Amino acid sequence: MSFNFQSLYIPNDKRQRCLKMFYKLICLTGLFIICFLNTRAQDSTLTRIRASNLAREHYERGLTYHYQRQFEKAVIELEKTISLDPYDYLAYYFNGLTYEQLKEFEKALQNYTLSLSIRPDFNEALFNRALVYYKTGKYQKAANDLENLLALPAGETQAIFFRGLKYGQNDDNTGFNNIISMTDKNADIYNYLGLCYYQLNLYEQSSVYFTRAIEINPEDDNILTNAGLNYMADGKIDSARILFERSLSINPYNSVASLNLSLCKSDSSIQQINQLDDLIERNKEFPMAYAQRAYQYYLSGNYESAIDDYSSAIRLDPGNTEYFLERGMIYKKIDQIENAISDFKSALSLDVNNYQIWYNLGNAFFQINNYDLSIEYYSEAIQLNPQQPDIYYNRSVAYYKKKDIEKACRDMNSAHKLGMQKAKTFIDKYCR
């Protein structure tokens, strides 16, 4: 049996009452939904406001800790800021500055990069990332950032900008100056571009940038000194001497200019040592002068005096990797291998990305017949500089000492492909 719904009869007044009740129910339901959504929206807005306020509190505490040089606490507060507001480009920027102070350069780079991903035209983050690339030996990346910086429009931000290291000076990185426009930094940008290409041994290109920096700021004695160092490296001693003299006319206390001017005027190691004696007598707290005199003592075969001078340089500048490395190389030369290894490890603690340190550690352990450790250190050096044939050659000899001819031949072939002709003798004898 089936129902015919059309045949059902519902009185008209009852139908009207049902429709009214239905409409009321719809209205009440709609009103409830609107109120619910409005409440949720208000709660969400309040949550965002609270999160924003809390982020700002952490940010301000982070800056306070930073300026108080409590860098570990600053990082904690700035990381909390970022967790609450992952689009705060200034929080990433100051976190990068703080990680720099902690010498955690990879984390500094990550934070500068994140800041730039949010605000690509943030000049200060780009400049400081370039400085970190420079300090970690990534000179081409530093140059790329600096060249990109020159292409960006100049502008002011709320970030406090700081001057980076000057070549040949201590790397304090603690002195902040006032809020400034990037237009005031163009001389520094060109200066750093000059330094990058100087480190890459591209002296002519470096000279172009130093010249531009001097045109913008002809009274900066440090830039003049850097340009002079570039000319010295390029063998243009007369041009270097002129720039060092200009630098000293502006700042008679520029020790780097004074040191290198004395070297320009000296032809022999003995003359240079005499010049450096006078310089050290005038300034006994200048580590580079001791290091340069140590090198001259080394050239003249006076290894004991060289070690003494490097020790003085290290006492005055214990964070300088090169001083430990160079003293260690002298210790190795006079067969004080334990002292050499100690110095190389000290250098490594300061700069794990310097392939020469790993390479010299490999040489030191090879010298005491510890071929396993020498291979480990050579391998690390190759990871950092796979284009250096000497490392492959030495690791090949270490493998040969361990009677691993297959690996010895593989490394010797690599050394030969990279231009080391003496590797061919070994290949012809053992690898055919």
Buried (B, 14 or more C-beta within 10 A) or exposed (E): EEEEEEEEEEEEEEEEEEEEEEEEEEEEEEEEEEEEEEEEEEEEEEEEEEEEEBBBBBBEBBBEBBEEEBBEBBBBBBBBBBEBBEEBBBBBBBBBBBBBBEBBBEBBBBBBBBBBEBBEEBBBBBBBBBBBBBBBBBBEBBBBBBBBBEEBEEEBBEBBBBBBBBBBEEEEBEEEEEEEEBEBBBBBBBBBBBBBBBBBEBBEBBBBBBEBBBEBBEEBBBBBBBBBBBBBBBEBBEBBBBBBBBBBEBBEEBBBBBBBBBBBEBEEBEBBBBBBEEBBEEEEEBBBBBBBBBBBBBEBEBBEBBBBBBBBBBEBBEEBBBBBBBBBBBBBEEEBBEBBBBBBBBBBEBBEBBBBBBBBBBBBBBBBEBBEBBBBBBEBBBEBBEEBBBBBBBBBBBBBBBEBBEBBBBBBBBBBEBEBEEBBEBBEEEBE
